[in-house]
Amino acid sequence: MSRETSSGDARDLTWFKSSYSDSSNPSDCVEVATAPPGVHVRDSKRPDDGRLALGRATWSAFVTFAAQG
């Protein structure tokens, strides 16, 4: 995973990008950041357009589901 600390964010989230991301276009990925009380998700192509905040149980269920497909 690669890491990038977001600038300008009051909480200074550290964003993670999957090592399975397409290396020919490194900005074409979903990024996640963990911070209490859950997980934040954003589009790496448009990081300033907002993010989705999920509880840890919801994120865990999503990752389990995605790994099955």
C-alpha positions as CSV (number, residue, x, y, z in Angstrom):
1,M,0.0,0.0,0.0
2,S,1.2,3.5,-0.7
3,R,0.5,6.3,1.8
4,E,-0.3,10.0,1.4
5,T,-1.1,12.4,4.2
6,S,-3.8,14.7,3.1
7,S,-3.0,18.4,3.3
8,G,-5.5,20.9,4.4
9,D,-7.6,18.4,6.4
10,A,-7.9,19.4,10.0
11,R,-7.6,15.7,11.0
12,D,-4.6,15.0,8.7
13,L,-5.9,11.6,7.6
14,T,-3.3,9.2,6.1
15,W,-4.7,7.7,2.9
16,F,-3.9,4.2,1.8
17,K,-4.1,2.9,-1.8
18,S,-4.1,-0.8,-2.6
19,S,-0.9,-2.4,-3.9
20,Y,-3.2,-4.0,-6.4
21,S,-4.0,-0.7,-8.1
22,D,-3.3,-0.4,-11.8
23,S,0.4,0.7,-11.9
24,S,-0.1,2.2,-15.4
25,N,-2.4,4.8,-13.9
26,P,-1.6,5.2,-10.2
27,S,-4.3,7.8,-9.6
28,D,-7.1,5.5,-10.7
29,C,-8.0,3.9,-7.4
30,V,-10.1,4.1,-4.3
31,E,-8.2,5.2,-1.2
32,V,-9.0,4.6,2.5
33,A,-8.0,6.3,5.7
34,T,-8.7,5.0,9.2
35,A,-9.7,7.4,12.0
36,P,-12.0,7.0,14.9
37,P,-14.7,5.9,14.8
38,G,-14.4,4.3,11.3
39,V,-13.0,4.3,7.8
40,H,-13.0,7.1,5.2
41,V,-13.2,6.2,1.5
42,R,-12.4,8.6,-1.4
43,D,-11.8,8.5,-5.2
44,S,-8.1,9.1,-5.8
45,K,-8.8,10.9,-9.0
46,R,-11.0,13.5,-7.2
47,P,-9.7,13.6,-3.6
48,D,-11.3,17.0,-2.9
49,D,-14.8,16.0,-3.9
50,G,-15.6,14.5,-0.6
51,R,-15.4,11.1,1.1
52,L,-17.6,8.4,2.5
53,A,-17.3,7.6,6.2
54,L,-18.2,4.1,7.3
55,G,-18.3,2.3,10.6
56,R,-15.7,-0.4,11.2
57,A,-18.2,-3.2,11.1
58,T,-19.7,-1.9,7.8
59,W,-16.2,-1.6,6.2
60,S,-15.3,-5.1,7.4
61,A,-18.5,-6.5,5.9
62,F,-17.7,-4.7,2.6
63,V,-14.2,-6.0,2.4
64,T,-15.3,-9.6,3.1
65,F,-18.0,-9.3,0.4
66,A,-15.5,-7.8,-2.1
67,A,-12.9,-10.5,-1.5
68,Q,-15.5,-13.2,-2.5
69,G,-16.1,-11.7,-5.9
